[in-house]
Amino acid sequence: MKRIPYLVALVAAGVIAAAASASGAYTAKSAHLNARNPRAAFSVRARQPKKIILYIGTARVTTTTRCLKGTTVSKLTRSFHTDGTRNMLWHIAGRQDVCRVSVAATLKGQGTGYVGVDVYPR
């Protein structure tokens, strides 16, 4: 009878540890653009990404995505002139070991703009 509480405690500790180690999506980098800061550039490194999402609001953006899977390197350069969300792993094979996304953005028109990168790990 004394084993049951120990087993329950062990299973509960395992569930808590698994939940703590499994991280969800996070905003890796973001930049706000305005008349004072009309340009921004940054780079994001993501280990074992499941999804990398680029958010664009009132900006012209150029991105370069480089991913490494074993010894194979995938590279894709894209330009965006419309607002919205984009999947940066589009046309790149799945289950990559590490990816680096370089982003260069300029404000489109007057007002303010936004560029952000969210990473969803495996």
C-alpha positions as CSV (number, residue, x, y, z in Angstrom):
1,M,0.0,0.0,0.0
2,K,2.9,2.4,0.6
3,R,4.0,2.0,-3.1
4,I,0.9,3.6,-4.5
5,P,1.5,7.2,-3.1
6,Y,5.1,6.9,-4.3
7,L,4.1,5.9,-7.8
8,V,1.5,8.7,-7.9
9,A,4.1,11.2,-6.8
10,L,6.6,9.9,-9.3
11,V,4.1,10.2,-12.2
12,A,3.0,13.7,-11.1
13,A,6.6,14.8,-10.9
14,G,7.2,13.4,-14.5
15,V,4.1,15.2,-15.8
16,I,5.2,18.5,-14.2
17,A,8.8,18.2,-15.6
18,A,7.5,17.4,-19.1
19,A,5.2,20.3,-19.1
20,A,7.9,22.7,-17.9
21,S,10.4,21.5,-20.5
22,A,7.9,21.6,-23.4
23,S,8.0,25.3,-24.4
24,G,5.3,26.7,-26.6
25,A,5.5,29.4,-29.2
26,Y,7.5,32.5,-28.4
27,T,8.2,35.9,-30.1
28,A,11.9,35.6,-30.9
29,K,12.3,39.2,-32.2
30,S,10.2,42.2,-33.2
31,A,10.7,45.7,-34.3
32,H,8.4,48.8,-34.4
33,L,9.0,51.1,-37.3
34,N,8.1,54.9,-37.3
35,A,9.4,58.1,-38.8
36,R,12.3,58.3,-36.4
37,N,13.3,54.6,-37.0
38,P,12.1,53.8,-40.5
39,R,14.4,50.8,-40.9
40,A,15.2,47.7,-38.9
41,A,17.3,44.6,-39.4
42,F,17.7,41.6,-37.1
43,S,18.5,37.9,-37.2
44,V,16.7,35.0,-35.3
45,R,18.2,31.6,-34.6
46,A,15.8,28.7,-33.9
47,R,16.8,25.2,-32.8
48,Q,14.6,22.4,-34.2
49,P,11.7,24.7,-35.4
50,K,8.4,23.3,-36.3
51,K,7.1,26.6,-37.6
52,I,8.6,30.1,-38.0
53,I,6.0,32.8,-38.6
54,L,6.8,36.4,-39.9
55,Y,4.3,39.1,-39.0
56,I,4.3,42.2,-41.3
57,G,2.4,45.4,-40.7
58,T,3.0,48.5,-43.0
59,A,6.5,47.5,-44.0
60,R,8.5,46.2,-47.0
61,V,10.5,43.2,-45.8
62,T,13.3,41.0,-47.3
63,T,14.1,37.8,-45.5
64,T,16.7,35.1,-45.9
65,T,16.1,31.7,-44.3
66,R,19.0,29.3,-43.9
67,C,18.4,25.9,-42.4
68,L,20.7,23.0,-41.5
69,K,19.6,19.4,-41.4
70,G,22.6,17.1,-40.8
71,T,25.0,18.3,-43.5
72,T,22.4,19.6,-45.9
73,V,21.9,23.4,-46.1
74,S,18.7,24.9,-47.4
75,K,18.5,28.6,-48.2
76,L,15.6,30.7,-49.4
77,T,15.4,34.5,-50.0
78,R,12.0,36.2,-50.2
79,S,10.7,39.8,-50.4
80,F,7.3,40.9,-49.2
81,H,5.5,44.2,-50.1
82,T,2.1,43.4,-48.5
83,D,1.0,43.1,-44.9
84,G,0.1,39.8,-43.3
85,T,1.7,36.6,-41.9
86,R,4.1,34.4,-43.7
87,N,5.5,30.9,-43.0
88,M,9.3,31.2,-43.2
89,L,9.7,27.4,-43.6
90,W,7.7,27.4,-46.8
91,H,9.5,25.2,-49.4
92,I,12.1,24.0,-46.9
93,A,12.1,20.3,-45.9
94,G,10.7,19.5,-42.4
95,R,12.5,18.5,-39.2
96,Q,15.4,20.9,-39.5
97,D,18.1,20.9,-36.8
98,V,18.6,24.7,-36.8
99,C,17.4,27.6,-38.8
100,R,18.5,31.2,-39.0
101,V,16.1,33.9,-40.4
102,S,17.6,37.3,-41.3
103,V,15.0,40.1,-41.6
104,A,15.5,43.6,-43.2
105,A,12.5,45.9,-43.0
106,T,11.6,49.4,-44.2
107,L,8.6,51.5,-43.3
108,K,6.0,51.6,-46.1
109,G,4.4,55.1,-46.3
110,Q,3.7,57.3,-43.3
111,G,2.8,56.2,-39.8
112,T,4.1,53.2,-38.0
113,G,4.9,49.6,-38.9
114,Y,5.7,46.4,-37.2
115,V,7.8,43.3,-38.0
116,G,7.9,40.3,-35.7
117,V,9.1,36.7,-35.8
118,D,7.4,33.9,-33.8
119,V,9.0,30.5,-33.4
120,Y,7.1,27.3,-32.7
121,P,9.6,24.6,-31.5
122,R,9.2,20.9,-32.1
